[in-house]
Amino acid sequence: MSEMDSLEVQAKGPDTQKGKYMTFRSGQEFFGLEIQYVQQIIQYQSVTMIPETEDYIKGLINLRGRIIPVVDVRVRFKQGDSEYNDKTCILVITVKTTTVGLIVDQIAEVVEIKEKDILPPPSIGKSDKAHHKYVYGIGKVGNSVKLLLDPEKLLYDEEPVEERGRKNEVE
Amino acid sequence: MADDFNTDSMLDMYLFENGQLLEQLQETVLEQKDADSFDEESINEIFRTMHTIKGSSGIMMFDNITAVSHKLEDVFFYLRESHPDNVPHVELVAHVLEVEDFISNEMEKIKNGDSPDGDASELIKNLDQFLNQIKNGGGEGGTVAENAQEEPKHFYIAPVANSDSRFYKIFITFFPETEMANVHAYKTVYALKEIAEDILYAPEDILTNEKSSDIILRDGFRILLQAQRSEAEVRELIGVGYDIEKVEVYECNADQFLLGFDFGVEQPKKPLIDLESRIEDAEPQKAVAPKPAPVPESPKITPGDFVVQSKEPGKQKKLAKDKPKSEKASFISVNVSKMDQLMDLIGELVISESVVLQSSDLKVPGLNLDNFNKAAAQLSSISTDLQNVIMSMRMVPLTNTFQKMNRIVFDVSRKLGKDIEFVMVGDSTEVDKNIIEHISDPLMHLVRNAVDHGIETNEERVDSGKTEKGRVTLSARTEAGKVWISVEDNGKGLDREKILAKARKQGMLDESKPDSAYTDKEVYQFITLPGFSTNEQVTEYSGRGVGMDVVIQNIQAIGGTLEIESTPGYGSTMNLKIPLTLAIIDGIVMETGTSSFVMETGVIKQFIRVKQDMMINEPNGDEYVMIRGECYPVIRLGRWYGLTDYQDSVEDGVMLILEVEDKKICLLVDKLVGEQEIVVKPIPSYIKKVKGLSGCTQLGDGSIALILDAPGLVE
């Protein structure tokens, strides 16, 4: 189990973390997650699958004696399955008391996004994109934009049945 | 200085230490409850325990605990010093246990953040009565009794002093117009404490009782002091304040010292130092000096402030030297989370060890690895030991739990007037700490039931011709990875007819079935249903019909079962079968498809390879297998969980015959890997409960295996 990076985020005060986002790529898009949720980043390791769970829950990994579930962000965002390669990482986040690993295609960088650079997500347009309901804002960093994720919704928000049905029709 | 202390940790310490002391106390008391009296050692031990509790409670200012422990200390001091030989032992035991209960109770309140507000006065009154009773009944010469009357209040004067100690009787007279003479008196005492090996003064209640001020003004203030200082130094410490009229200091020997405040004996030896040089002061002197201290009628004293217990030279040592209990193992208590952390770390260590030992770098051909392999073997054996030790650290003997039951039998049988013998077998059986916490309550119910419902009254026993004493046996043993705990009584047994009648009344019976269609086992099972009690009379202990259902619930919560056996007229036995531990199980590791699974060893009856022609397929998709004339339903693990790459043919896989509570099924897996002790970890709550899975674990190579839950599969 090699760790690429271990962020000692807990040690720093909340002030130094404010406005900082861990960005990563999933599919073709870049996402940002407030850094206070991020525990550490590990390289992809084999995941023990669990039967009879949601498809986006890939299974369990052993994080130094702790067994934590991992979620495949691509599957969660309906971006289609992909092969895992050596850029694939597991971003371990802790939301309240739940620790979950997120499988992402690539870890980007930590960026600072000021509040004025965060826009609400557009309410029109590609409403069928599943990830929009987990995005609470769009952060501008230079010329690019990062979709800022609400981790709680990412983990817990179940899709209402009727919405899923409607979506299937669209697809 | 007090501000430097962290009161929280002091409180923790206080609760922890006294908790242990009380536990030990109870053990001691119960060990000897059937004897005629306590032996010397136990009396000393109880005395010491009470003394310690009193001391620490005094510091923490838990006054009621201080008062009660002080009173019991008095009783045992008397026992220790006077050896009365007609002490009603059973009563004494009951008193000790009452005190222990009271203190435990108060400590529980403290633990929960409440203030210890229990009323101790009743208890103290009882103890006083008891003390008087044994003193007066003592008979062994009036002197003993008389001395004892006084003794409790200055027993820690510790006459044991070394040869340098000198004894003084000090008499201080204040000016009649002095205000708050008690405070001034206390100031003096406070000054003397610095040098005192022992100090005693009268009136005692100078700080709590404002009226003592008047007494001091009228009768003077008397101090008994033991110190290694000269008279002049003592005088200097007392000082000459404007409010002190005169100070008299008499030196005396130890014997006189012990006699107390009887100044009369020594009085004329030394000239009075009259601070004001008023010769006519002969009058107050006459009025005051020769009066012996007013000995309190009963030793009912507010403790804590009447005696300053400072150094106790000699005495403390003497106590400490009292036979150390050598067989007692010593313990430290460790936070469970630290243990878990250690366990995780060791798990990690084992994994990284296997990563190192199986490193692909070692597989280069032509390497000479002899030395490496030797070292590696050594490393492996150490890490295996390490793992075993951490596992065993979670195991705790049942002794304490059993002791509690002993206590319950004692209490209940005494209240009910039944003569009952309590036998413990196998109390050193070790069980995981978590389990112990869960079985305490159920066991208590069972034991109570045995005493209350099971054993007949003494008269009934005589009538039915039973000669031996009522007996409750609590036994524990390990068998097949489970702990068996049974509560057995030789009482009247369960009454099948009565249970059936009661069940009918409550509408629990299926009326279409004749009574005889119910097996004994089924009938006895009724008593575990909520609201069922055959005891017509509700007693303090049982009969309300709550209890057995709670027992069952608690036992089932930890994966245990309860079996009831009974023979009318000869008693009944409650058998609890519980897992040894919740955290570690012996399991068989197996693979299906790409996943590893673990099944608890205990439920697996047999491994078997089957041929295709042994399979029976139902049209609705159900599968059965015929093994030696028996037909078992089959679950194919791979298909059940929709795994990939699993062996489709039964001939390539292995069948496991599982047995759960008389139900048997066959489970088809790809292959077996081996047996191993595994640490059960819960599946993270983020993942919804999956049927048939009870947890997960980490295998030696760091991968994760899912633990199959046999009852879930069977269902």
Interface residues (C-beta under 8 A of the other chain):
Chain A: M1 S46 T48 M49 I50 P51 E52 T53 I57 G59 L60 I61 N62 R64 G65 R66 I67 I68 P69 T98 T99 V100 L155
Chain B: M343 D344 L345 G347 E348 I351 T594 S595 S596 W640 Y641 G642 L643 K681 I683 P684 S685 Y686 I687 K688 V690 K691 L693 C696 Q698 G702 S703 I704 A705 L706
